[in-house]
Every structure is written in C-alpha cells, then in structure tokens.
Amino acid sequence: MLREEKTVMLLLGIAHSMNHSLFLVLPPLLQNIAADLNMSFQTLGFIATIGFLIYGAGSLIGGPLSDVIGEMKVTRMGTALSGLSTVIFLFSRDPSLFAVGMFIMSFWASFYHPASNNLILKLFKKNTGSMMGIHGAAGSIGQMFTPTLSYILGVLIDWRFAFFFFGVISVLTALQMREIKFDREEPAGEKAGLFEIFKVHGLWIIYIYSIVGGLYGRGVELFFPTFLRISRGFTGELAAVSNSLVLLFGVVGQLLGGKAADRFGPYKVVIASALGVTSSLFILMFTPISEVGVTLFIIIYGIFIFSNQPAMSTLIGQVSPKHLTGVAYGITFFFAFGLGSVSTTIAGYLAEAFNLEIAFRCMFLFSILSLLVALTIPKFAKKET
C-alpha cells in the first residue's frame, strides 16, 4: 500500500470503530438505562429496533450519495454528525428524548458503511477481501474495549457520558479526515438509481440473507450482556468483558474472513460463517456447563459472525454493477440493519413475556434459517459474476 492509502485505512479503521461503538454503549448499560428512565426491556428493544431501522434506512441515502459526491465526503459527514448527535443524551431525562438521541445518531451513522465499503472497493481491486478484513479488524480492535469502557464510565460517572465520550472521539476523527489530500474517488459514469439495482437478480439472494442474518444478529448484539447477567449469573463487569471478548475474536474473524474470501472465494466463507454462528448459538443454549458454553460461544461466534463481513462486502462488489456499488451496499446494509433489526423488538418482547432464555432460543432458530439461505447463495448469485 502507498503511504496515502495506509493513512486512509488507518482513519477508516478508527471511524469504523467509532461508528459501531456508538451503538455498543447500550448493551452493557441496558439495565442501568432501563432503571434510570423507568423503561421496560420491551420498550428499550422497540427503541433499538427503530434506531437500527433508521441506521439501515439512512444507508439508502448514504450509498447513492457516495456514488454521486464521493465516498470520502460522505464518510466524513456521517462520522462527524453522528458523533455530534450524542450531545442529546446529556439532556435525556425521559424515554422520549433518549429515543430522539438514538434516532438522530442512527441516521447520521448510517452513512458510513456503504460509503467506506465503496471507497475500499475502488482503492483495492485485486485484494478487496483482505482490505475489507483489515478495515473490519481495525474497527473491531477499537470496538472490543467499548462495552467494558462504557460500563465503567456509566457506573463511575453516568451512562449519558458514556455515549458522549465516544461521540467526541467520532467528531475528532472526522476532523482529522479533513486533512486527507489523497482521494481516488471515481465519478460515476452513469447516474445511480435505487430501482435499477433491483434488476440485478444475483443480489436478491444476498438481500434475503442479509434480512435473515439481521433477525438474530441485532438481538444477540443488544441483549447478550444482559443475558449473561440474568440467565447465567454473571456480574455486570464480567458480562461487559465477555462482550468485549466477542469483539476481540471478531478481529481474528475479520482478518481470516478477508484472506479466505480472496483465496477460496466469498461464497464459501459466507456459508462457513453461517454454519459457525448456528453452531455457537447451539453451544450457548444447550451446553450443560454454562461457563463452558459461554466461553465456546464467545470464541466461535466472535470469529464467524465477523468473518462474514469482509466476505459479504467482497461478494456485493463482485455481483453489483460498478456504477451502482454504493447503492448496492446501501440497500444490503438497510436489509441487514434495518429490516433485520426487528429482532431487538422480538427479543425484548420474549424477554419481557417469558425470559431471555426463550429470546435467545428464538435467535438460534433464526440462525438456522440464515444457514439454509446461505447454502443457496452460490446457486443464485454466481450467475451474475
């Protein structure tokens, strides 16, 4: 890589970390926020669902916009404004203002992924998978400290400050990105259009896979620390550390997934990832010794859920037309984080009506469905490459 490209990847890694960190503040502090604002898990789950829906829907703006005005500009804008939005949490004293903060933050944060993936696809044409993996790993390295640090800040100071802390870092990162002079953004030869991308038949199976994957992914992400505290008897500190360890193994998953996508093809990696996720949830739910089950889950789930990301990003780049890659990334992200985010409401409802054990068994069933869909990807999507 050229020096300028390394600088771009470094700053994208930090921005990627902050983008996810803004949402990773919530899970370890879920009980604290619910108690402080007098909210049920079901209400918090619903707010999270709407937030993730906005996080996904906003990518339908960010993706096409990156095709038109440039990937780096959109990335900077989303990073800065999502960070600035965390100021709202400092004044949140009721569920309504908390929800407003989540929704505005989610909207601006949604611009990041389609724009940054589009940029990496254009910068690195020969080793796209590996670079997607490095980008993801860089983000995961920063993210893995977020749950633990958020819990510490939330307990020692206030949960509101935990959101604001990561928001400040996001703004500073965006300001630093303004100094980047290197920009290889390629103007689109044709006008990007949302409807045109739906004519690419090979992308349909990817959209379906993204929706089904979101049906377990968002629910597990939001409720895992609380599940450990309530269903497995973990302390708040140990639950937060466990969540961080998932992200630590996610670094390994990102790097392995990216390398494997370049070497064996993204299809095989996506299928292996789906199989690994399903296996990990089975182990978590049905291993007799809970400590063993949790430990194996952290390792296996962390590696395989994150190995899917660089492989899927590479696959989308291969299947979609060049002038519509930003649109394709935006739509896929919308399906995964938007429509798939209903899992947070489902998990919240099941936790409230029954218990978190039942909620996670539901997530396990969704993961089986995701595996079945993944097995059909080579048959349908390969025709388009």
C-alpha positions, 0 to 999 in steps of 0.5 A: 500500500502507498503511504496515502492509502495506509493513512486512509485505512488507518482513519477508516479503521478508527471511524469504523470503530467509532461508528459501531461503538456508538451503538455498543454503549447500550448493551452493557448499560441496558439495565442501568438505562432501563432503571434510570428512565423507568423503561421496560426491556420491551420498550428499550428493544422497540427503541433499538429496533427503530434506531437500527431501522433508521441506521439501515434506512439512512444507508439508502441515502448514504450509498447513492450519495457516495456514488454521486459526491464521493465516498470520502465526503460522505464518510466524513459527514456521517462520522462527524454528525453522528458523533455530534448527535450524542450531545442529546443524551446529556439532556435525556431525562425521559424515554422520549428524548433518549429515543430522539438521541438514538434516532438522530445518531442512527441516521447520521451513522448510517452513512458510513458503511456503504460509503467506506465499503465503496471507497475500499472497493475502488482503492483495492481491486485485486485484494478487496477481501483482505482490505475489507478484513483489515478495515473490519479488524481495525474497527473491531480492535477499537470496538472490543474495549467499548462495552467494558469502557462504557460500563465503567464510565456509566457506573463511575460517572453516568451512562449519558457520558458514556455515549458522549465520550465516544461521540467526541472521539467520532467528531475528532476523527472526522476532523482529522479526515479533513486533512486527507489530500489523497482521494481516488474517488471515481465519478460515476459514469452513469447516474445511480438509481435505487430501482435499477439495482433491483434488476440485478437478480444475483443480489436478491439472494444476498438481500434475503440473507442479509434480512435473515442474518439481521433477525438474530444478529441485532438481538444477540448484539443488544441483549447478550450482556444482559443475558449473561447477567440474568440467565447465567449469573454473571456480574455486570463487569464480567458480562461487559468483558465477555462482550468485549471478548466477542469483539476481540475474536471478531478481529481474528474473524475479520482478518481470516474472513478477508484472506479466505474470501480472496483465496477460496472465494466469498461464497464459501466463507459466507456459508462457513460463517453461517454454519459457525454462528448456528453452531455457537448459538447451539453451544450457548443454549444447550451446553450443560456447563454454562461457563463452558458454553459461554466461553465456546460461544464467545470464541466461535461466534466472535470469529464467524459472525465477523468473518462474514463481513469482509466476505459479504462486502467482497461478494456485493462488489463482485455481483453489483454493477460498478456504477451502482456499488454504493447503492448496492451496499446501501440497500444490503446494509438497510436489509441487514440493519434495518429490516433485520433489526426487528429482532431487538423488538422480538427479543425484548418482547420474549424477554419481557413475556417469558425470559431471555432464555426463550429470546435467545432460543428464538435467535438460534432458530433464526440462525438456522434459517440464515444457514439454509439461505446461505447454502443457496447463495452460490446457486443464485448469485454466481450467475451474475459474476 
